[in-house]
């Protein structure tokens, strides 16, 4: 399980991690997601216009730490790529 470095909330399961070729840790789905329902996910999506272009920022649901962004060029049926700062995550093996 990849957890928030600030508050230890579960964010992404290791089996949802994939190599995107971008150099950033990438995940196809947030922990707690059920289909397209993210109401129990560890993340929240927010509109980000700070670069002058609208994008979707991802933050920790618990402490609102900025995790990075989600893009629509990922694998699988949802086609999502959660592109996350490595310093925002801590990996805890063997955790559900």
N, C-alpha and C positions, 0 to 999 in steps of 0.2 A: 504494500500500500504506500502510495506517495501522499504525504501529509503536508499541511501548511507549516512552514518553518516558524511562523509567528505564534500560532495558537494550537497546533497539533491536530487540527480537524482533518478528517480523511477527504482527499480531493480526487485522486485518480488511482485506479487499480493497475497493477503492473501488466496484466494481460491485455490492457487497452493501449499500451505504449507501442509505438511503431517508429521505424526509421523513415523520416520524411525527406532526408537529404538536405535539410536546412541547417543542421548543426544545433538546433534547439530541441529540448525534450518535447516530443509530440504525442498526443493521445487522441484516440477516436471518440472517447466518451468520458464524461465526468462520473465519478462515483455517486451512486444514489439515483442515477438516471434510469427511468423506465420507459423504453421506447423514445418518444419525443418529449416526455414529461420530465422536466428538471426541477419540479417543486420540492423534491427530497434530495437534490444534488448538493454537493459541498461547495458549489460555485454559483455565482450570479453573473449574468451578462449585463453590460452597460454600454450605451453608445459613447464612443470616444471620438471627439473631433479635434483633439489637441494637435494633430499633425496637419490639419487643414483638409483632411479627407475623412469621411465617416467610416469608422471601423467598429468592431465589437470587442470591447475590453472584457476580460474575465477577472473577477475578484473572488476572494474567499467569502463564502456566505457568512461565516462566523465573525471574522474580524475585519473584513473588507480590504485585506492586503491585495495589492495589485499583482496579479499572476502573469499577465500579458494579454494575448488576444486569441480569438477563435476565427478560423477561416473556413470557407466552404469548398476546399480542395482536398479533403481527406478521403480515406478509404471507407469501404463498407456502405451499407444502405443509407446511413445518415450523411455521409460525405463530409464529415467535420474533421478539422485539424486544430486541436487545442495546442497552440504553440506557447510553451510556458517557460518562464525564467527558471534556470536550474537552481539559482540561489533562493527561490521562493519555495522550494520543495525539500522535504527530507524523506528518505526511503526507510521504511520499517518493514523488514522481511517477516513473513509468517503471520501477518495481521490480516484479518478479514476486511 
